[in-house]
Amino acid sequence: MKNNRQPSFLLSIIPIVALLSTLVGIIVFKNADAAQSVSYLILLGAAALTLSLSAIFCPQPFKEILKGLKKSASQILPAIPILVFIATVSATWMLSGVVPTLIYYGLEIISPQMFLLIACGVCAVISVLSGSSWTTIATIGIAFQGIGNVMGYSDGWIAGAIISGAYFGDKVSPLSDTTVLASSSCKVDLFTHIKYLMLTSMPAILLALTVYGIVGLCYNPVGTSHSSEILPALESSFNISSLTLAIPIITGVLIALRVKTYITLAVSSALGLIGIFIFQPQIIDALGFSSTATDIAIMCCDILFTETAITTPNELLNSLVGTGGVAGMMPTIYLVLSAMIFGGALIGTGMLGAITATFTNKIHSLRQTVGATVGSGLFLNGCTGDQYLSLILGGNLFRNLYIKNGLEPRLLSRALEDSISVTSVLIPWNSCGVTQSTVLGVATLTYLPYCIFNISSPLLSLLFAWTGWKIRRLKN
């Protein structure tokens, strides 16, 4: 009979150290893009190492390994259809003229000095209303990325402002699935959770808006002159019309009606595809297709599933209006699935439990408890590759510890949101990080330093724990 004793902390940490060491080595000797391109192979290697170490030193029943994989898969697999629809929305909204029209009007209306502040603010409002950072970034976020590129801002600053706004809205919206999950996993009323969450979220977003405002006022974008070249190129390549905005308006209505995310994105993709024939019929000729039914069917499949390039009179615009379709999203899907396997292996072998249990030993004070929660949140995000699974595990891990230490459950739900929901996008192999990196076309480590809201949220959670402000002890 096999000895299925639990793994030690030192044994459990080996796959994590191997994973991080390999990624850091590739970044140092090559670059961040190189690391991201092979991250899925590194994750699979780490998963194989996890299973091998477990089999040699602390064998677990196969059903336990399978249970861990199922737990990881149940949280991550539902994201795959959403990733596919995000890819089709990006392609159809570009070729139907929605994104080019938004870029055109944005260049005419938005002052370059106010761009970062406006991008962050608008994404925050849309995300609050929709409850989804992914939907916000996949739609209006892409347009802001194009506008910022033309204005001459660096990719990092643009993506940082978009992500900061989108994740603030996602974090405090009662429509957000992560907000609901964080409150429910800690047994906290949803609006009690949101109200308490605002104590750290409002200072964080105000800090972000202040930084983006100052950068905009002090920064003289080197590419501002490109606007005079891009506008005529947009007009010559696309039919710029406010009528194309009917597509995002209908999408907004679906969001307001709280239609499921994948249905909203599927409808948006269909509308975008129809919009190509209504608003941009010249695109059909530009892509080399005729108006026959067979050619139209082939063209639709090409637009949705393969890369599509549009030649315009401007090189910068060529790079902006090219689309990747589902094929362009496949590396992201591979990475998400690899993270799922690695997370499942850690859970099934008991290694994740051994590591997280170490964080909770001999923790009694307020500062230690919140510090362990924030540290574990960041750690879980990196290990599981998924914010949903991290929130569930974090809630289960710390709920009794907070009760034992006489701390309110709303403090736990806030610490989990501050350390998990908003930092998931900063980890290159996390489902959020790899998705937003693919959608915006900016490497995760490139935009990470500029996501002011996402970086400051866990720091503020720690600061409030250190000062004890607005934190009450439970009466015994």
N, C-alpha and C positions, 0 to 999 in steps of 0.2 A: 504493500500500500504506500502511496506517495505521501510524503510529509508536506502538507499544505500550510505550513506556518507562514505568518505574515512577514513581508519583506522589511528590512531595516531601513532607516533613513539614509544611511550612507549608500546602500545598494540602490535605493530608489532614485537618488539624485544623479546617478551616473548617466542615464539617458538624457536628462535635462542639460547636464554639463556638456555632454558630447554634442547635443544639438546646437547649443549656444556657441560653443567653441568653434564648430565648423562654420556657422554663419558669420561669426566675427572674423574668422580667418579669411573667408572669401571676400568680405567687405574690405578688409585691410589690404589684401594683396591684389584685389581686382576692383570691384565697386558695388554699390548697393543694388544696381540693376542686375548684376551677375548673380548676386545672392538670391534675389527674388526669383530669378528665372530657374534656379535649381532647388528652391525651397521645398518643393513637393518631394523631391528625391531624398533630401536630407530628413524630412519628416518621416518618410517611409523607412529610411534607415534607422532612425531613432525608435520607431515602432518595433522593427525587427530586433533591435538591441534590447528593448524592454521585454519582449516575449522570451528572448533567449536567456537573459539573466534570470527571469522568473522561473523558466523551466529548469535551469541548472541549480539555483540556490534555494528557491522557495516555490516549488510547483503548486499551482492552483488548479482546482477542478475546471474542466473545459467549460462547464456551464457558467462558471463565474467570469471567465474570459469573454464568453459570448454575451453575458449579461452586460458587461461593460461596453462592448461594441454596440449593443442594441441601445443602451442609454445614450451613448454619444450620437448614434445615427438618428435617433428619434428627435433630437434637437437640431441637427445640422441638415439632414436630407430635405426638410421642407424649404430650405433656402435655395435649393437648386433650380426649381421652376422659376422662382423670382429672379435669379441671376440670368436665366435664359430670356425672360421677358424684358429685363433691363437692357440687355444687348439689343433686342429688337426695337425697343422704344428709342434707344440712342440712334439706331440706323434710320428708322422711318421718320423721326422728328427732324433729323438733319436733311434728308433728301426731299421731304415734303415742304421744306422752307420754314418750319417752325423755328428751329435754332438760328438759321441765318437771319430771319426777321428780328428775333430777339437781340441778336448781336448788332444788327443794323440800328435798331432803335436805341439800344443801350449805348452805342458809340455816339449817337447824336444827343442823347439826353443826359447821360451820367458824366459828371465832371471827373477827370482822372484822379484828382486829389481826394475825392470822396468815394472812389470806387470800392476800396476794401471795406470801408465802414458800411456802405450800402449793401454790398454782397453779403456780408455777415448778417446784417439786420434783416434783409429780405428772406434769406434762407431760414433764419430763426422763426420769423412769422409763419412762413409756409409750413415749416416742420411742426410748429405748435398746432396748426390747423389740421395737418394731415396725420400727425403722430408717427411719421416715418422719415428718418434721415435718409434712408436708401432711396425712397421715391423722390425726395427733394433734390438730392444730389444728381440722380439720374435724369432729371428734367431741367429745372432752372439752373442747377449747378453746372451742367455742361455749357449752358449759354454764358454764364458768368466766367467760366474758364476761358472761353473763346474771346470774350470782351477784354478780359484782363491781359491775355496774351497780346492782343492787338495794341493795347495801351502801353505795353512794354514792361509790365510787372513780371517778376520771376514766378515760375510755376509754384514754388513753395509758398509764397505769400498768398497767391490767389487761392490755391487749394486749402490752405490753412484757414482763411477767412470763411470760405464756403463750408468747410467741415465744422468749424467752431459754431457757426450759426445753426447748421442743420442738427448737430448733436445737442445743442442747448434745447431746441424745440422738441426734439425726440425725448429728451430727458424729463422735461416738465409737463409734457402733454398728457392729459388723461386718456387720450386715444392711443398712446404708445404701448406696444406689447411689452417692451422691457420695463417700463414704469409699472405696469400692472403686475408683471411677473415678480419684480423686486418687492413690491408691497405685499403681494399674496404669499410669497415664499417666507416672509418674515411675520406674517399674520398681522399686518398693519392696514388700517383703512386707507384706501387709495388717496383720498384728498388730504388726509392727515399726513401721509407720506409726501405728497407734492408740496404742501405748505411748508413742511420741515426742510424739504430738499431745496426750496427757494433760498434758504439762509446761506447756503454755499453757492448755489447756481447763479443768483443775481450778482454777487460781487465778481464771480468768475466771468460772466458775460460782459459786465460793465468794464472790467479790466481789459477784456479782449477788444471791445469796441473802442476803448480809449487808445490802445496800442495801434489798432488799424487806422484810427483817425490821425494819430500823430505821424505814423509812417506815411500815410497819404499826403499830409501837408508838407512833410519834409522831403518826400521823394519826388524826383523829377524823372518820370518814366522816359527811358531812352527811345521807346518805340511810339511815343505819342504821334509822331509824324506819319506813322503807318495808317492812321485813320483815313487820311485823305486818299490813300491808295486802296484801302480795303473797301470803302463804301462803293466806289464805282465798280470794283470787281464783283462785289455782292450783287449789285443791280444787274450786271451783265450776265451773271451765271444763274441767278434765281429771280423769280417773280416776287419781289418784296411787297407783301400786302398784309394789312391788319386782319384780313379774313383768315389767314393761316392760324391766328391766335385762337380761333374757335376750338382748335384741338386741345390746347392746354386748358382752356376754359371748361370744356366738357370734362376733362380729367379732374379739374378742381371740384366740379360738382360731384363727381363720383367719390372723391376723397371726403367731401363734406357729408355725403350720405353714408360714409363709413363702409363703403363696398370693400370687400377683401382685397388686399394688396395685389395678389397675382391676377385677379379679375380686372382690377383697374388698369394694371400695366398691359394686360392682354388687349383690352378695349383700346387703350391709347396707341398700341402698336398697330391695330387694325385701322384706326382712324388715320394714323400717319401714313400707312400704306395707301389708303384711299386718297389721302391728300396729295400724294405724288401725282396721281392722274388728274386731279382737279386743279391743283395750284401750280404744279411744275411739269407739264407734259413734255417740255423740252428735255427733261432728264432721261426720258425713255430713248430718245434719239442719241443723246450724249453717251448712254451706256451701250449703244449699238444694237438695240432691240427694235423690232417692228411692232405694229399694233395688232398682230394676230393673237388669237387666244393662247396658242402654244408658247409664243415668245413672251407674252405677258406673264404666264404662269412661271416660266423659267426665270424671268427677271425678278419676280416677287421672291422666289426661292433664293436667288443670288443675293438680293438685298438683305433678306432676313438671316441667311446662314453663312454668307461669305464676305470677304473684304470687298469694299466698293470704293473706287477712287474717282473723284470728279476733277477734271482739269479746268482751272480758272486762270485769268490773266495775272494772278498774284501767287507767288510761291508760298508765302505765309498762309494765305487762305486755303491753298491746296492741302496743307497739313491739318488745317482746322476742320475741313468738311469731309475728309476721308472717314469711312466707317468700317468697323470690324465685324459687325454682325455676331452671330452665335459663335462662329469660329474664333473671333477675337476674344470671346469670353471663356473659351475652353481651358486655357492655362489657369484661369481663376478657379474654375470648377475642379480641375485636377488638384489644385492646392487645397481647396476646401475639403475635398474628400480625403486627402492625405492627412490633414489636420484631424479630421474625424477619426481616422484609424489610429493615429498616435494617441489622441485623447482617450479613445476606447481601450487601447492597450494599457495605458496608465491606470485607468479605473478598474478594469477587469483583473489586473495582476495585484491590485491593492497598493501599488506604489504611490498613487496620488494621495490615498488616504494616509499612508505612512508619512508623507512629506507634510501634508497640511496639519496632521495631528501634532507635529513638532512645533508648529507655530503657536498652538494653543496651550502647550504645557506651561504651567507656572505663570499664567497671565491673570493678574488681579486688578491692576489699576486701570483707570479710564484711558489714560494715554496708551498703555500697553494693549488694551483691548481693541481700540480703534486702529492703532498702528498695525496690529496683527491682521485686522480685517482688511485694511487697505493693501498691506503687503501681500496677503493671500489672494485678494482680488486681482492684483496685477499678475501674480504667479499663475492663478487659475486661467486667466485670459491667455497667457502664453502657452500653458500646457494643453488645455482642451481645444484651443483654436475657435472657441465659440462663446459669445457673451451670454446666451440663454442658459447653456449648461453651467457656466461659471456662476451665474446668479443663483441657480437652484442649489448647486453644491455649496456655495458660500452661505446661503440661508440655512441649510441643514447643518453645516459645520459649526456655525457660531450662535445659533438661536439659544441653545441651552447655556452657553458661556455667558451671554449677555444677561440672562435671567439670574445665573449664579452670582454674577458680579453686580447685580442690582441696577442694570442699565436698561433704558427704554428700548423696545423693539424698533421704534422709528429711527433711532440712532443707527441701528444695524442696517436697516433698509437704505438709509441715506449713504452710509459708508460704502455699501455694496454698489450703489448707483455711481457714486463719485469715483470708485476705483475700477469698476468693471464696464458699465454701459458706455462711458465716454472715452475710456482708454483702449477699448477693443480695436478702434480704428487706427491706433498708433503701432500695432503689432503686425509686422509684414506677413505672417502666415495665419493670422486670425481671419475668420470669414469676412469681418467688416473691413479690416485693413486691406486685404487683397482685392475686395470688391471695389472700394472707393478708389484705390490706386488704379485699377483697370478702367473704371468709368471716367475718371478725370485725366488719365494718361500721365500721372505723376507718381513716381516711386514713393512708397510709404515713408522711407527714411528721409526723403527729400522734403516732404511737407510736415513731418513730425515737429521740427522746432518752431513752426509757425502756427500750430494749432493751440493758440493761447488758452482758450476755454478748456480744452481737453487736458492740458498739462496742469492748469491751475486748480481744477476741481479736486483732485485727490490731495493736493497740497493744502487747500483751504480746509478740507475735512480734517487733516492732521492738525492744522493750526487751531481750529475750533476745539478739538479734543484737548490740545495742550493748554488752552486758556480756560476751558470749561464753560464757554459762553453758550447760553441757551440749552444747556444739557442738565437734565434732572435725574437724580437717583430715584429708583423705585423704593417705595416704603415696604419694609418687611412685614 
